[in-house]
Amino acid sequence: MFDLTGKVALVTGARRGIGLAMAEALAGAGADIIAVSAQIQPGSMVEKVVQAHGRSCRVLRCDLSKRDETKRLAAKVLASGEVDILVNNAGTIKRSPAAEHPDDQWDHVLEVDLTAPFILTRELARPMLERGYGKIIFTASLLSFQGGIDVPSYTAAKSGVAGLTKALSNEWSARGVNVNAIAPGYIATDNTQALQDDPDRSAAILSRIPAGRWGRADDLAGATVFLASSASDYVDGIVLPVDGGWLGR
């Protein structure tokens, strides 16, 4: 049920961190990968790890903060063939108190974290709906459930991702396209570096995680393969936390 041989998966934000781990996990299950990132280059780490599993890796650069680039990416991918699995992982975060959060930060985060994933999903899902098969996975967040501190745009975007996951699932699950999301907990990546570097915040976060450690990017591997495979054919509209027990505390 977890075999992805013959499937093509597009993963955004695949150059490093969670996206890299997701791409490697999908390749390990047999999928060929289209790796997307704003700064990705040929010969990148994602190519190496995917090819180490004997799968192909196509690298595409796209700045998802620019809507025209996002649309061109979708058109380019569709012109070269169908995608079976879409992983909307790319994201960004801007930290500042809500009373001081500037418009440009708000607009940038919402574009990258919510609007671009919707546009890619809308465009790439059409062939999925026509053939009656597809898997779409969003990267949500613990802040899809909680409010966070000093990250109003990120919280708004990731709350939107949770709602979008449910809305698309309501429309598409009966047509063979599963739409779900993964909500990573506190994972040691660049996006959480500011928290890791703050001794007080880091200690407070760690004290609340029942698993007793920060997450690693490869902790997302199993959930990704599950939601991308036929094992999840009757799983629709969920936001699956992978958080070491944080939300259950």
Order of alpha helices (4+ residues) and beta strands (2+ residues): beta-alpha-beta-alpha-beta-alpha-beta-alpha-alpha-beta-alpha-beta-alpha-alpha-alpha-beta
